[in-house]
Amino acid sequence: MESSELWVGFVGAGRMAGGLVRGLLQAGKVPASNILASAPSDKNLDAWSGLRTTLNLEVVQQEHPGLPGHQTPHPAAVLEEIRPAVDSHHIVVSLVAGVTIQTLQRLLPPWTKVLRIMPNLPCVVQAGAMVFSRGSNAGDDEAALLKSLLSSCGLCEEVPESYIDIHTGLSGSGVAYVYLFAEALAEGAVKMGMPGALASRIAAQTLLGAAKMLLETGEHPAKLRGDVCTPGGTTIYALHQLEKGALRATVMDAVEAATNRACDMAKD
């Protein structure tokens, strides 16, 4: 499908939707004139780079063919609202945490092509990690189209839906763990006498460089960690302190807690 033929709409114009749109525009995937967003008020729409509306139904009615995505805190009400306008040419993509594909398919017409995605915050700088799953009516063409669009915002992988909650604990919430670790790194340097702004920049670059090595070398993290250590050196002394503080087990517990909370949200 040519980019000029594709319409993309967002029910909800929050920060994540804006980040995805920036990725689409920068990659030339969809022209700005073919992107539409709705929100209850102009609060978020004022900063929106595409077409804007306060009417959710208009997002679906404008698209032919289209890819409406929704990220509203009231998904059932919104899906009931747009249901009459959903046609066989639409692909409905959900960004809402805790709302399963089964629920989406139940609230939409039986022919609807439904996919569910879970992005993370770095999508706003086109360095995100996203996973998606498809419903029973979404085929290879729909999955390939979605992956092509989302890849402009970072890593994108198709997974079984059961992995989406795990991804939430690993990556959706995981960026906050990394920010906390970056903060602790910088504060340690400040404690030892380095200016805060400089320490924060170096901490961020350290995390970026470490992540880049993981991705580009394909080495196991334990191998790369071992490469930094020298017998009796500074790193092994520091790692000993982290092990005494149970960093590894605490992070694993954090991923488990966030994953379980995501599962609980699906039951609410």
C-alpha positions, 0 to 999 in steps of 0.5 A: 500500500502506498503511503499516500493511500493510508490513513492513520488515526489516534483516539487519544492524543497523548505523549505516546501517540505523538511519539509514534506520529513523529516516527511515522513522519520522519520515516516518510511512512505516512504524510501528515495530511493522512494522520488524524487524532481525537481528544476530549479537549484541545489540551493535547491537540494543541501540540498535535502535528497532524489533523485534529478533532474532538470527535472519536467517531470522526477518526474512524469515518475519515479513514479509507483504508485506515489504521485507527489506534486507541489509547484511551483510559475508557476503552469499552466506552470508546469502542462502543462509540466507534463500533458503528463506523468500523468497516472491513477495510479498517485495522484497529490497533490498541495501545491500551494496557490490560485490554486483551484482544479477546475483549477488543474483538468482543466489543467490535464488529465480528469481522474487525482486524484487531492488533494489540501493541505495547510500546514504551516511552523511548518511542517518542525519540524513535528508540523504543521497544515494542511488541504486538500480537494479532487477533483472529482476523488479522493476517500476515498483510496486516501484521507486516503493515503494522511492523513496517510502520512501528519500526520507524519508532524503534525495535518491533517484534511480533509475539504471542499475546501472553508476552505483552504483559511480560514486555510491560514488566521488562520494557514498558516499566523497565525504562523507569528502572533504568532511569532510577539506575542512571540517577543512582550512578550520577548521584554516586559521582556527585557524592565523590565530588563531580558536578551533577550535570556532568555526572548525569550526562556521563551516566546517560552515555554509559547506559547508551554505550552499554546498550549499543554493545549488547545489541551490536555484539550479540554477546551475553551481558555476563560476558561483557560484564566479565570483560570489564573486570580485572583481577583485584580492580575497581569494577569487581570491588563495585560489583561485589557491593551490588551483589551484597545489595541484591541488585540482580534479585531486586530487578527480577522481582521488579519485572515480576511485580510489574508483569503481575500487575499488568495481568491483574489489570486485564482482569479488572 
